[in-house]
Amino acid sequence: MAALCAIKGLDNSHLDNPIINNILGCIYGNCLGDAYGLATEFEDKAEVTAAYGPHAVPFPNYRRTGHNMRWKRGDWTDDSDQMILILETLLQTGGIPDEKLFARKLLSWVYRGFPELGDFGGMGLGATVAKVVHHKKFLVDPHRASEEVWEKLNRNAAANGAVMRTSILGVFQFDDLAKVKENTIRICRVTHHDPRCIASCVAVTRAIALLLAGKGKTEEELQEVRKNAVQEALQYLPAEQREDFELHMMADASEESLYKLKLDEARAIGYTLKCAGSGFWGLFSRRSFKDTMNLLIKEGGDADTNGAVCGAMIGAKIGYKNLPQDWIAAMPNKPWLDAKVINFLRLMKLIPGEVQVEKREEEERKIIFELESESSGELICEEESEEEAEQKKKQHKERKKGREEKKRKKNQ
C-alpha cells in the first residue's frame, strides 16, 4: 500500500478514529470519483472501450478529450465544487444549511468559480441548475425559483445536479437522521424540485449517515442500510414513480447489475436515479476502490457525477486510509481542500481548534451587484415590493441610457 497522503493539521492518530477516517473517506472519495470520472464523461461505452480496450483507465494520465482537457489533470469538476459550496455554507453559518446563502454562493461560483484556484467561472454547469440560478427570484426564494423552473419543464426534469453534491449532508449531523433528511431536502430544493431528485438525495445521505454511524460492516448490515435508505426515500415519491426508483437502487455487486443501469443511455445520462443507483451498486462492491471505479466510468455517460456519488458512498464505508493514496496525491487542489476539511472537522467538534471561516460575502455581493446591473433590473437580490421592483427597472434603464450616451459622445 502507498504511503498515507497526509492532511495538514491531522496526524495518524486522528485517522485511527473510525468516524474521522470514514468522514474523510466520504469527502475525498467524492472528489476522487468525480476527478476519475471526468476521463470518460459524455462518452458512450463503445467509445470508452475503443479508447482503452480491456485496460484500466489510468489516473491522472487518462486520454484527453475536447471536454476533459478544460481541467487540470487530476482535478475534480463542478460536482465536488458544489459539494464544497455546501461545506462552506455550513462553516459560515456555524452549521445551518441556509438555502439563501448557498444560492448566493452558487450564483457567485457560476460566474467566478474559486478565484484562488485560478478559476474564471464554474465549469460543467448542468442545464437544470443553469435555468434555476438565472431565475429572477433565485436569490430571495430559491425553492420557489426551482419549483417554477420545474413547472415550466412540464414537471419532468429529474436531473442529477442535486444528488451529485449531497454527500456532505450525510456527513454533517450524521448521528441525527431527522436532521440529515431535513438538511438534505433544504439544499436539494435550491435547484431541484422533482420528487425523484429529492428521493435520490435522501437515499444517498441517509445511507452515508448510517455508514458513519457504524452500520454496514457485513453484507447483511449493508442490505439493511440500503433498505432503510430506500424506504425513507420512497415516501417522497408518488406511487407511479416508486417501482422505477426501487429498480435503480437495488443493484447487487455484479457487473450485470451495473450494465442494467444503462449509464450511457442516449438523452438520459443525467437521470438522477442512474446516478444514485451507481452509488448503491458501488456500495456492495467487493473489489478495490480503483477496480470498482474503473468498471463504473468505463460505462461512460455522466461518469464524473456517477463517480462522485459512488466514490463518496464507498469512501464512507472503507475510510480515507483505504482510498488509493497515489490518486489522492494526484489531485492538484488537495491542499486547498485540506484546509476546509480541517475546519469542517472542527465544526463537528471531532478535533480541537477554532473554526477559521474564509468569508466570501463581500466578493459574492460584488458579483451579484454586477449581475443585477446587467440584468435589466430583472434579478431580485432582496425582498422588494412591486413598486420597488419597477423603480429598480427604471433606474437601470436610466443608467443604461447614460452609458450609451457617453459611449456615443466618445465615438464622435
N, C-alpha and C positions, 0 to 999 in steps of 0.2 A: 504493500500500500504506500502511496506517495505521502511525503511529509505533510503534516496538517498545515493548511493555509491559514496563517494567523489572522485574527481580527484585532486590530489595535484597540487596546482598552480591556481586552479579555485575556485571561490566561487559561491554561488547560484545565485548571481546577473548576473553572466556570462551566466548561464543556462536559465535565463529569456529572453536572446536574442534568438529569434527563429532560427536564422541562425546557431548560435553556437550549440544550442540544437540539431538541426537536423543533423548537420555535425557529432557531437559526436554520435548521434543515428546511423548514417550510418557506422561509423568506428567500434564502439563497437557491433553493430548489426551484422556486418560481422563476427567478431571474435566469438560472441556467437553462431550464426548459424552454423559456422564451428565446434566449440567445441561440440555442441549438436549433430550434425550430425555424429560425429565420433562414437557415440554409436551404430549406425546401418550400418556404412559404409561397403560396399561389401556384405551385406546380402540381400537375396531376401525378398519380402513381407511376404511369408509364414513363413520364419524363424523368422522374427521380430514378427509376430502375435503369433507364438508358444512360443516365449520368454516372451512377455508382455501381451498377450491377449487383453482385452478391455481397459487396464490401460495405462496411460501416461508413456512414457519413463522417468524415473527420471534423474535429473541432479543435481550434477555431479555423483551421485551414480548409473550409469547405469550398466548393466551386462557387465562384462569383457569378451572379445573375444581374440583370438590369435592375431588379428590385433590391436585393440584399446588399449591393455594392454601395448603397447610400449610408450604411452604417459601418463603423469600425469593426474589424474582426473581433469576435468575442463579445460584442456589445448586445445588450438586451434592447427591446423595442418599446412601443407605446404601452403594451400590456403591463410591463413592470413599471414603466414610468407612472402610469396611473395608479398602480398599487402604492407606489411611493408617495404620490399626492395624497392618498388616504392616510398614510402613515404620518405625513407632515400635518395634515388636518388634526389628527389625534394629538400630536405633540403640541401644536399651537393652542389647542383648546383645553389641554390637560385631560384629554380622554373623551371628549364629546364629538361624535361624528356629525358635526354641524353641516347640513346639506348646502347651506348658502356659502359657507366658507369653502367647502370642497368645490362648489360650482365656480366660484371666483378663481380658485387655484387652477381648475381645469381649463377655463377660458384663457387665463394668462398663459398656461402651458401651451395651448394650441398655437398661440402667436409667438411665444418666445422659447418654448422648451425649458431646459435648465441652462441658462446662460453661462453659469460657471463651468459647465462641461463643454462649452463651445457650441451649443445648440443655437440655431437661428429660428427654430419653430418646432412644434411637436410633430414628429413624422409618424405615419401609419394610422392616422385617424380614420375610424370606421364611419360608414355612411350615416348610420343612425345617430351616433354621437355628434357628428358634424351638423346634422339638421337641428338637434336639440340645443347645442351650445350657441347657435346663431338665432335661436328663437328670442324675440324681444323681451320675454318675461323670464328668461333663464336665470338671471342674477337675483331676482326678487322672489321667484317661486319656481325653482327648478322642477319640482314634482308636477306642477301644473303644466309647465312647458313640455316635459316629456310625455305627459298624457295627451296633450293636444297634437304633438307630432305623431304619436301612435294612432290617434283617431284619424289623422289625415292619411296615414298609411294603411287605412282600412283594417285597423286592429290586427294586423298580420305581420308586424315586424318583430321577430324574436331573435335578434342578433346576439352575438357572444361578447359584446363590448362591456357588459357589466360583470359577467362571471369571470372574465379574464383577469380582473383586478381585485377580486373579492377576497382572496385568501387571507389577507392581513386581518380581516374582520372575524375570521375563525380563530385567529391567534389572540387578539385583544379580548380580555374578559372571557377566556375560553372556559373558565370554571362556572360561568353563569350562562346557561344555554338560552335563557329567555332574552338576555341582553345581546348575545351573539345574533340571534334572529332579528331582534329589533334594529340593531345597528346595520345589519346586512341589508334589510329591506329599505331602510332610510337612505343608504348610499346607492343601492341599485336603482331606485326610482328617480334619482337625479337625472339619469339619461335613458332608462329603460323601464317602460310601464307594463309591458306584456307579461301576463301571468307566468309564461314559460321561462322568462328571464328571471323573475323573482324566485320561482321554484328552483331553478338551476343554482342560483346564488345561495339560497337557503340550504340546499342539499350539500353543496361543497363546503360551506363554512361550518355547518353542523358536524360533518364528518371530520373536518380538521380539528374542531374543538374536542370531539370525543377522542381522537387520536392523542392529542396533547394531554388529555385527562388520564391517559394510561390504557385506553381501550385499544383493541386491535393487535394484540401481541400474538394471537393464534388465528388460524383460519376461521374458526368458529366465531371468535370475537370480531374479526373483520366483517363477517357476514352480518353480525348484529349491528355494527357501526353503519353499514350500508342500509340495512333495513330501517333503522332508526332515522337516518337522514332522509331516506326516500319517503317514509311515512309522514315525516314532518313537512316535507315539501309538497306532497300531494294535496294538502288542504288548500293551497293557493291556486289550484288548477280547476277549471270547470271539468265536468265529468268526461266530456268528449276528448280532452287532451291528456287524460291520465294514463291511458294504455301506452301511448307513444312515449311518454315520459319514462314509464317503468321499463319499457323495452330498451331504451337508450342507457339506463342506469344499471341494468342487470347483467352486464357482460362479465364473463369469467376471465381468467388469465390467458386463455388460448389465443393464438393468432387468428383463428377463425372468428372469434368474437370481435376482435379488432377490425377485421375485414367487413363485418356486418355493419359497422358504424358508417361505412362509405364516406370517409373523411374528405375525399376529393370529388364528391358528387357535384356535378355542374350546377351552378346557381344556388347551391345550398351549403357551401363550405363554411359559412359563417353562422350556421344554425346553432343556437345556444345549447341544445340538447346533445349535439355531436361533441361539443367541447367538454361539457360536464361529464358525458359518457366516457370520454377519453381519460378523464381523471379517475373515474371509478374502475375503468379497465386497468390502468396502471397500478392502482392501489392493491390489486390482487396478484400482481406480477411477482414471480419468484426469481426473476432474472436480476442482474445488477442494474443500477440506475442507468448506466451507459447503454446497456443492451436493450432495456425497456424503452428508453427514449429514442434509440435508433430505429426500432421497429415502428414506433409511433410516427416519427417525422418522415419515414420513407413511404408513408401512406399519402403524403402531400396534403393539399388543401390549405386550410388556415393553420399551418403547422406550428407557428410561434405561439399562437393562442392556445391551441391544444397542448403544446408543450409546457406552457406556463402553468396551466391548471394541473396537468398530470405531474409536473415537477414539484409543485407545491404540496400536493397530496402525498406523493411518495416521500418527499423530504420530511413531512410531518410525521411519517411512520418510521423512517430509518435514522433521521437525525443528521446534523451537519457533518459529523465525523465520518459518516458513511457515504457522503456525496463524493464524486470524483474531484479530488483536490487539485489535480492538474487543470481541470476545466475551470474551477473557481479562480485559480491564479491567472487564467487567460482572460478574465473579464476586465477590460481596461478601466472601468469606473468603480471597481470594488472598493478601493479606499474611501471614496466619497460615500458609498452606501454604508460602509462600516460605521462611520460617524453617526449616521442617522439611526442605525440599528442599536448602537450603544445607548443612545438617548431613549429609544423605544423600550429597551430593557429596563432603563431607569424609571420610565413612566409606569411600567408594570411592577416596579419595586422588586425586580429579580436580581438587580445588582445595585450597590450603593452609588450615591452621587446625585447631584442636582441636574435636572433636565436642562440642557442648553438648547434653546429654540432659536433657529435661524428664521426670523420673521421676514416674509417677503411682502408684507402688506403694502408698504409704500410703492414698491415696484409694481405689484399687481394692480393697485389702484391707478397708477400712472398709465399702465397699458389699457385698462378699461376706460379711462378718460379719453385716451386717444381713439379707442374704438367707438365710443359714444359720439365723438366729434365727427367721425367718418360715416356714421350710420343714419344720416338724415334725421336724427332725433328719434329714431325708432327704438333703439336699445334702451330699456328701462334699467337703470342701475340702482334705484332705490324706490321705495314705495312713493307713489305720487298720484295725485288726483287727475281727472281728465283735463281740467283747466291747466294744471302744471305741465302735463304732457304736451298739450297744444302750444303752451308758451315756449317749451323747450324746442319744439319743432320750428317755431317762428324764429327763435334766436339762432338756431342752426342755419336756417335759410339766410338770415341777415349776415352771419359770419361768412357763409359760402359766397354770398354776393360780394362782400367786401374783399375776399381773397381773389375772386375773379377780376374785380375792378383793378386791384393792384397789379395783377398779372398782365392785364390788358395794357395798362399805362407803361409797364416796364418794357413791353414788347413794341411799343410805338416808336 
